[in-house]
Amino acid sequence: GTSNPSKRHRERLNRELERLAGLLPFPEEVVAGLDKLSVLRLSAGYLRAKSFFSESRHEKLGLLGQQLHCQTGREAPLHLLIFTDLQALNGFVLVVTSEGLIFYSSHTIQDYLGFHQVDVMHQSVFELIHTEDQQEFRRNLHWALNPPHAPEGEPSAEGGKSLSSSAVTYKPDQLPPENSSFLERSFVCRFRCLLDNSSGFLALNLQGRLKFLHGQNKRSEDGSVLPPQLALFAISTPLQPPSILQIRTKNMIFRTKHKLDFTPLACDAKGKIVLGYTEAELRMCGTGYQFIHAADMLYCAENHVRMMKTGESGLTVFRLLTKENRWKWVQANARLVYKNGKPEYIIVTQRPLVDEEGGEHLRKRSMHLPFTFATGEALLYQSAYPLPGFPDPFQSKGKTSKSKKTSHSQGGHSQKDGINPSSLLGAMMRQDKAVY
């Protein structure tokens, strides 16, 4: 086996990719979830950004460099320029090339759209923009607001040719000076949003200007070096100011990774703070449904099935059990991640909610789903009888059944013999009844 040349080449390639992934300036839990193509994409994007900021030091500082220069009085190193803390900004930084490639996005994009920084870097911006607003965005990428006619079929992240087909190559002396008011931009576009938004899109006001991207060393078809081209440097802020509840919870958005049956695989640092578990504790407990409130299990399972069919669950509001045996309301959006055309794992973006928000969502849900007394037993198990170990809504506290039998539909089998531990009922029966 060791003498197989193709195997040696593959192993050497995998080692190099692992080393390259380790050099990316992202948290360890983010790097662990990247596939090989994402490692190459982000490496290319990072090197392009590094070239730009290095060049900007010699000519003039870029947008982020100017901010840090004002704060510190000196030029900041590259990793601070690109990954500086922008939580105080009511929005996120977005840099888009003339052909529509996302050159840079600040990590705070996750607080507003739900996409992680690594999901969008070096990808087509048009995949995020509402189809009716794509032409408006393309207009604002052109210095004279008059881009060439784009062909039918929007550019995609994979189609490099289609991305560049709508771009125009300029010579700097053909354009107004970089500080000209002609290059200032302020417009509104709807972006895809994985967070709390009924339409699936969030209207953003993009305010900034077109600036030259230095240090890219791009070449034309004949091999000659192209001069720096314009790119849009903008601050993207929600058109509608966020509520005080959103401000309180936006900084605790976390992500989890799951198998296709929803068994937990990984959790980022913020998730460990919100839920209190370590990754080992999450992985050893089964399918993951045992962390979900009984009244929310079938609701989550229904959206789970929808995600397996469509690739995305849509917004799902439910209660998770923390390590302190408390219920925490979260608003989640799950999506499938594919490899070689087949679903490989699930990524879930979750935003903690306060109890008032969760209760409001539950009341709306109860209007169109027949949950009884917000316990969910009747719908979950086709039974009008209370389940063992859970209180009957008509009974007073303390009159819970001590029986170890399941409902009549199980034919009286014991927990060990009659219940599949990976089923919803099995997951619920593994929970400590004290949490209810």
C-alpha positions as CSV (number, residue, x, y, z in Angstrom):
1,G,0.0,0.0,0.0
2,T,2.8,2.4,0.8
3,S,4.3,1.9,-2.6
4,N,1.1,3.1,-4.4
5,P,2.1,6.4,-6.1
6,S,-1.5,7.8,-6.2
7,K,-2.0,7.0,-2.6
8,R,1.3,8.7,-1.6
9,H,0.3,11.7,-3.7
10,R,-3.2,11.9,-2.1
11,E,-1.7,11.6,1.4
12,R,0.8,14.3,0.7
13,L,-1.9,16.6,-0.7
14,N,-4.1,16.0,2.3
15,R,-1.2,16.9,4.7
16,E,-0.6,20.1,2.7
17,L,-4.3,21.0,2.9
18,E,-4.3,20.4,6.6
19,R,-1.3,22.6,7.1
20,L,-2.9,25.3,4.9
21,A,-6.1,25.1,6.9
22,G,-4.1,25.6,10.1
23,L,-2.6,28.8,8.7
24,L,-6.1,30.4,8.1
25,P,-6.9,33.0,10.7
26,F,-10.2,31.5,11.9
27,P,-11.2,29.8,15.1
28,E,-10.3,26.1,15.4
29,E,-13.9,25.0,15.4
30,V,-14.5,26.8,12.1
31,V,-11.5,25.4,10.4
32,A,-12.4,21.9,11.5
33,G,-15.7,22.1,9.5
34,L,-14.1,23.2,6.2
35,D,-13.9,20.9,3.2
36,K,-10.9,20.9,0.9
37,L,-12.4,23.3,-1.7
38,S,-13.3,25.8,1.1
39,V,-9.8,25.7,2.4
40,L,-8.4,26.6,-1.1
41,R,-11.1,29.2,-1.6
42,L,-10.5,31.0,1.7
43,S,-6.7,30.7,1.2
44,A,-7.0,32.5,-2.1
45,G,-9.3,35.1,-0.7
46,Y,-7.0,35.7,2.3
47,L,-3.9,36.1,0.1
48,R,-5.7,38.6,-2.2
49,A,-6.8,40.6,0.9
50,K,-3.2,40.4,2.2
51,S,-1.8,41.8,-1.0
52,F,-4.3,44.6,-1.0
53,F,-3.6,45.7,2.5
54,S,0.1,45.4,2.1
55,E,-0.1,47.6,-1.0
56,S,-2.4,50.1,0.7
57,R,0.2,50.7,3.4
58,H,2.6,52.1,0.8
59,E,0.0,54.2,-1.0
60,K,-2.8,54.9,1.5
61,L,-4.7,52.9,4.1
62,G,-7.8,51.0,3.1
63,L,-11.2,51.5,4.8
64,L,-10.5,49.3,7.8
65,G,-7.0,50.5,8.0
66,Q,-8.2,54.1,8.3
67,Q,-10.5,53.2,11.2
68,L,-7.7,51.5,13.1
69,H,-5.2,54.2,12.3
70,C,-7.6,56.8,13.8
71,Q,-8.0,54.6,17.0
72,T,-4.4,53.6,17.6
73,G,-2.4,56.3,15.7
74,R,-0.4,53.7,13.9
75,E,-0.8,51.1,11.2
76,A,-2.2,47.9,12.4
77,P,-1.0,44.4,11.4
78,L,-2.9,42.5,8.7
79,H,-4.7,40.1,11.0
80,L,-6.1,43.1,12.9
81,L,-7.1,44.8,9.7
82,I,-9.1,41.8,8.5
83,F,-10.4,40.3,11.7
84,T,-10.8,43.3,13.9
85,D,-13.7,43.5,16.3
86,L,-16.6,45.5,14.7
87,Q,-19.3,44.7,17.2
88,A,-19.9,48.4,17.9
89,L,-20.9,48.9,14.3
90,N,-24.6,48.6,13.5
91,G,-23.8,46.6,10.4
92,F,-21.0,44.8,8.6
93,V,-18.2,45.7,6.2
94,L,-18.5,44.4,2.7
95,V,-16.0,44.7,-0.2
96,V,-17.2,43.5,-3.6
97,T,-15.1,43.4,-6.8
98,S,-16.4,44.8,-10.1
99,E,-17.3,41.3,-11.3
100,G,-19.4,40.6,-8.1
101,L,-16.9,38.5,-6.1
102,I,-17.0,39.1,-2.3
103,F,-13.4,40.2,-1.7
104,Y,-14.0,40.6,2.0
105,S,-16.8,40.5,4.6
106,S,-16.4,41.2,8.3
107,H,-17.3,38.4,10.7
108,T,-20.3,40.5,11.9
109,I,-22.2,39.5,8.8
110,Q,-23.3,36.5,10.9
111,D,-25.2,38.8,13.3
112,Y,-27.3,40.2,10.6
113,L,-27.7,37.6,7.8
114,G,-26.8,34.4,9.7
115,F,-24.1,33.4,7.2
116,H,-20.6,32.8,8.7
117,Q,-17.7,34.8,7.2
118,V,-16.2,31.6,5.7
119,D,-19.5,30.9,3.8
120,V,-19.4,34.1,1.8
121,M,-15.7,35.0,1.3
122,H,-14.5,34.7,-2.3
123,Q,-18.1,33.8,-3.4
124,S,-20.5,35.6,-5.8
125,V,-22.5,38.3,-4.0
126,F,-25.4,37.7,-6.4
127,E,-26.1,34.4,-4.7
128,L,-27.1,36.5,-1.6
129,I,-29.1,39.2,-3.3
130,H,-32.8,39.1,-4.2
131,T,-33.2,38.6,-7.9
132,E,-35.2,41.8,-8.3
133,D,-32.3,43.8,-6.7
134,Q,-29.4,42.2,-8.6
135,Q,-29.4,44.7,-11.4
136,E,-29.4,47.6,-9.0
137,F,-26.4,46.1,-7.2
138,R,-24.6,45.6,-10.6
139,R,-25.3,49.2,-11.5
140,N,-23.6,50.4,-8.4
141,L,-20.5,48.4,-9.1
142,H,-20.0,50.4,-12.3
143,W,-18.4,53.8,-11.9
144,A,-20.9,55.5,-14.2
145,L,-23.9,53.4,-13.0
146,N,-24.2,52.0,-16.6
147,P,-22.9,48.4,-16.6
148,P,-22.9,46.3,-19.8
149,H,-26.0,44.2,-20.3
150,A,-25.7,41.0,-18.2
151,P,-26.7,37.7,-19.9
152,E,-29.7,35.7,-18.7
153,G,-28.9,33.5,-15.7
154,E,-27.3,35.2,-12.8
155,P,-23.6,34.7,-12.1
156,S,-22.8,31.9,-9.7
157,A,-19.9,31.2,-7.4
158,E,-18.7,28.3,-9.5
159,G,-19.0,30.1,-12.9
160,G,-15.8,32.2,-13.0
161,K,-16.4,33.1,-16.6
162,S,-20.0,34.3,-16.0
163,L,-18.7,36.4,-13.1
164,S,-16.2,38.2,-15.2
165,S,-18.4,38.5,-18.2
166,S,-20.2,41.5,-16.8
167,A,-17.1,43.2,-15.6
168,V,-15.4,46.0,-17.4
169,T,-11.6,46.5,-17.4
170,Y,-10.6,50.2,-17.0
171,K,-7.4,52.1,-17.2
172,P,-7.1,54.4,-14.2
173,D,-6.7,57.5,-16.4
174,Q,-10.2,56.8,-17.9
175,L,-11.8,57.2,-14.5
176,P,-12.5,60.2,-12.2
177,P,-10.1,60.6,-9.2
178,E,-10.6,58.1,-6.3
179,N,-11.9,60.9,-4.0
180,S,-14.5,62.0,-6.6
181,S,-18.1,62.3,-5.5
182,F,-19.0,60.2,-8.6
183,L,-17.6,57.2,-6.9
184,E,-19.7,57.5,-3.7
185,R,-22.5,55.0,-3.3
186,S,-25.7,54.7,-1.2
187,F,-28.4,52.3,-2.1
188,V,-30.7,49.6,-0.8
189,C,-30.7,45.9,-1.6
190,R,-32.4,42.8,-0.1
191,F,-30.0,40.1,1.1
192,R,-30.8,36.5,2.0
193,C,-31.2,36.2,5.7
194,L,-31.2,33.0,7.8
195,L,-32.3,34.8,11.0
196,D,-35.6,36.2,12.1
197,N,-37.2,37.5,8.9
198,S,-40.5,36.4,7.5
199,S,-39.7,36.8,3.9
200,G,-36.2,35.2,4.0
201,F,-34.6,38.5,3.0
202,L,-33.3,41.5,4.9
203,A,-33.3,45.0,3.4
204,L,-29.8,46.6,3.8
205,N,-28.6,50.1,3.1
206,L,-25.1,49.9,1.6
207,Q,-23.1,53.1,2.0
208,G,-19.6,53.6,0.8
209,R,-17.6,54.3,-2.3
210,L,-15.7,52.6,-5.2
211,K,-12.0,52.3,-4.5
212,F,-9.1,50.7,-6.4
213,L,-8.1,47.1,-5.4
214,H,-4.3,47.3,-5.4
215,G,-1.9,44.4,-5.3
216,Q,-4.0,41.9,-7.2
217,N,-1.6,41.3,-10.1
218,K,-4.5,40.2,-12.4
219,R,-3.6,39.6,-16.1
220,S,-5.6,40.0,-19.3
221,E,-6.0,37.3,-21.9
222,D,-2.8,38.3,-23.7
223,G,-0.8,38.0,-20.5
224,S,-0.3,41.7,-19.8
225,V,-0.7,42.9,-16.2
226,L,-4.0,44.7,-15.6
227,P,-4.1,48.0,-13.6
228,P,-5.9,47.9,-10.3
229,Q,-9.7,47.8,-10.8
230,L,-12.5,49.4,-8.8
231,A,-14.3,47.6,-6.0
232,L,-17.2,48.6,-3.8
233,F,-16.2,49.3,-0.2
234,A,-19.4,49.6,1.9
235,I,-20.9,49.5,5.3
236,S,-24.1,47.4,5.2
237,T,-26.7,48.3,7.8
238,P,-30.3,47.1,8.3
239,L,-32.9,49.5,6.9
240,Q,-35.0,49.0,10.0
241,P,-33.2,49.6,13.3
242,P,-32.9,46.4,15.4
243,S,-35.1,46.0,18.5
244,I,-33.6,46.1,21.9
245,L,-34.2,42.3,22.2
246,Q,-32.2,41.7,19.0
247,I,-29.3,43.8,20.3
248,R,-29.2,41.8,23.5
249,T,-29.0,38.5,21.8
250,K,-27.2,39.1,18.5
251,N,-23.7,38.6,20.0
252,M,-24.6,35.1,21.2
253,I,-25.4,33.5,17.8
254,F,-23.8,30.1,17.7
255,R,-23.4,27.2,15.2
256,T,-23.5,23.5,15.6
257,K,-22.7,20.7,13.3
258,H,-24.7,17.4,13.1
259,K,-25.0,14.1,11.3
260,L,-27.9,13.7,8.9
261,D,-30.0,12.2,11.7
262,F,-29.2,15.3,13.8
263,T,-26.7,13.6,16.1
264,P,-24.4,16.5,17.4
265,L,-20.8,16.5,16.0
266,A,-19.4,19.9,17.0
267,C,-20.3,23.2,18.7
268,D,-18.6,26.5,18.5
269,A,-17.3,28.5,21.5
270,K,-20.4,30.6,21.9
271,G,-22.6,27.6,21.8
272,K,-20.7,26.0,24.7
273,I,-21.3,29.2,26.7
274,V,-25.0,29.3,26.0
275,L,-25.7,25.6,26.5
276,G,-22.9,24.8,29.0
277,Y,-22.0,21.4,27.4
278,T,-18.6,20.3,26.1
279,E,-18.5,18.8,22.6
280,A,-17.9,15.4,24.1
281,E,-21.1,15.7,26.3
282,L,-23.1,16.7,23.2
283,R,-21.8,13.8,21.1
284,M,-22.3,11.0,23.7
285,C,-26.0,11.6,24.3
286,G,-27.7,10.2,21.1
287,T,-29.5,11.8,18.2
288,G,-29.8,15.3,19.7
289,Y,-33.5,15.2,20.1
290,Q,-33.1,14.4,23.8
291,F,-32.0,18.0,24.2
292,I,-35.3,19.3,22.8
293,H,-38.5,20.0,24.7
294,A,-41.2,17.4,24.3
295,A,-43.6,20.0,23.0
296,D,-41.2,21.0,20.3
297,M,-39.9,17.6,19.1
298,L,-42.4,16.9,16.3
299,Y,-42.2,20.5,15.2
300,C,-38.5,20.2,14.9
301,A,-38.7,16.8,13.2
302,E,-41.1,18.2,10.6
303,N,-38.6,20.9,9.7
304,H,-35.8,18.3,9.8
305,V,-37.7,16.3,7.1
306,R,-38.3,19.5,5.1
307,M,-34.5,20.3,5.2
308,M,-33.7,16.8,3.9
309,K,-36.0,17.4,1.0
310,T,-35.1,21.0,0.2
311,G,-31.7,21.6,1.7
312,E,-32.9,24.2,4.3
313,S,-35.2,23.9,7.3
314,G,-36.5,27.5,7.5
315,L,-36.7,29.3,10.8
316,T,-37.4,27.0,13.7
317,V,-38.1,28.3,17.2
318,F,-37.8,25.7,20.0
319,R,-36.4,25.0,23.5
320,L,-33.0,23.4,24.2
321,L,-32.1,21.8,27.5
322,T,-29.0,23.4,29.0
323,K,-26.5,21.6,31.3
324,E,-28.1,23.4,34.3
325,N,-31.4,21.7,33.4
326,R,-33.0,24.9,32.2
327,W,-34.9,25.4,28.9
328,K,-33.4,27.9,26.6
329,W,-35.4,29.3,23.6
330,V,-33.4,29.4,20.4
331,Q,-34.3,30.4,16.8
332,A,-32.5,28.1,14.4
333,N,-32.0,27.6,10.7
334,A,-30.5,24.3,9.5
335,R,-29.0,23.6,6.1
336,L,-27.5,20.6,4.4
337,V,-23.8,20.7,3.4
338,Y,-23.1,18.6,0.3
339,K,-20.0,16.7,-0.8
340,N,-19.7,15.2,-4.3
341,G,-23.4,15.9,-4.9
342,K,-24.5,14.0,-1.7
343,P,-25.6,15.4,1.7
344,E,-22.8,14.9,4.2
345,Y,-23.7,16.8,7.3
346,I,-25.9,19.6,8.7
347,I,-24.9,23.0,9.9
348,V,-27.3,24.9,12.2
349,T,-27.1,28.6,13.0
350,Q,-28.9,29.4,16.3
351,R,-29.8,32.6,18.0
352,P,-30.8,32.6,21.7
353,L,-34.1,34.2,22.5
354,V,-35.5,35.6,25.7
355,D,-38.5,33.8,27.1
356,E,-41.0,36.5,26.0
357,E,-40.0,36.0,22.4
358,G,-40.2,32.2,22.6
359,G,-43.6,32.4,24.2
360,E,-44.8,34.6,21.4
361,H,-43.6,32.1,18.8
362,L,-45.2,29.3,20.7
363,R,-48.6,31.1,20.7
364,K,-48.4,31.7,17.0
365,R,-47.5,28.0,16.4
366,S,-50.3,26.8,18.6
367,M,-52.8,28.6,16.4
368,H,-52.1,26.3,13.5
369,L,-50.7,23.1,15.1
370,P,-53.0,21.2,17.5
371,F,-50.8,21.2,20.5
372,T,-52.7,20.6,23.7
373,F,-51.7,22.8,26.6
374,A,-48.3,23.4,24.9
375,T,-47.2,19.9,25.9
376,G,-47.6,18.2,22.6
377,E,-48.3,14.7,23.7
378,A,-51.5,14.2,21.8
379,L,-50.0,15.2,18.5
380,L,-46.7,13.4,19.1
381,Y,-48.1,10.0,19.9
382,Q,-51.7,10.0,18.6
383,S,-52.9,9.6,22.1
384,A,-55.2,11.7,24.3
385,Y,-53.6,10.2,27.4
386,P,-50.7,11.8,29.3
387,L,-47.4,10.0,28.9
388,P,-45.7,8.3,31.8
389,G,-43.5,10.6,33.9
390,F,-45.2,13.7,32.6
391,P,-48.0,15.7,34.4
392,D,-51.6,15.5,33.1
393,P,-52.7,19.1,32.5
394,F,-56.0,18.4,34.4
395,Q,-54.2,17.1,37.4
396,S,-52.6,19.0,40.2
397,K,-48.9,19.0,40.7
398,G,-47.4,15.9,42.2
399,K,-49.9,13.5,40.7
400,T,-47.6,12.3,37.9
401,S,-47.6,8.6,36.9
402,K,-44.7,6.5,38.2
403,S,-45.4,3.8,35.6
404,K,-42.6,2.7,33.3
405,K,-45.1,1.7,30.6
406,T,-45.6,3.6,27.3
407,S,-48.9,4.7,26.0
408,H,-51.5,2.2,24.8
409,S,-50.3,2.4,21.2
410,Q,-47.1,0.7,22.3
411,G,-49.0,-2.4,23.5
412,G,-47.7,-2.2,27.0
413,H,-44.1,-3.0,26.1
414,S,-41.5,-1.8,28.6
415,Q,-39.1,1.0,27.9
416,K,-36.2,-1.4,27.2
417,D,-38.2,-3.8,25.0
418,G,-40.7,-1.6,23.1
419,I,-39.1,1.8,22.4
420,N,-36.4,2.5,19.8
421,P,-33.9,4.7,21.6
422,S,-33.3,6.8,18.5
423,S,-37.0,7.6,18.0
424,L,-38.7,10.8,19.3
425,L,-40.4,8.8,22.1
426,G,-37.1,7.1,23.0
427,A,-35.3,10.5,23.1
428,M,-38.0,11.9,25.3
429,M,-38.1,9.0,27.7
430,R,-34.3,9.4,28.2
431,Q,-34.8,12.9,29.5
432,D,-35.0,13.5,33.3
433,K,-38.6,14.2,34.0
434,A,-37.5,16.7,36.7
435,V,-36.7,19.2,33.9
436,Y,-40.5,19.5,33.2
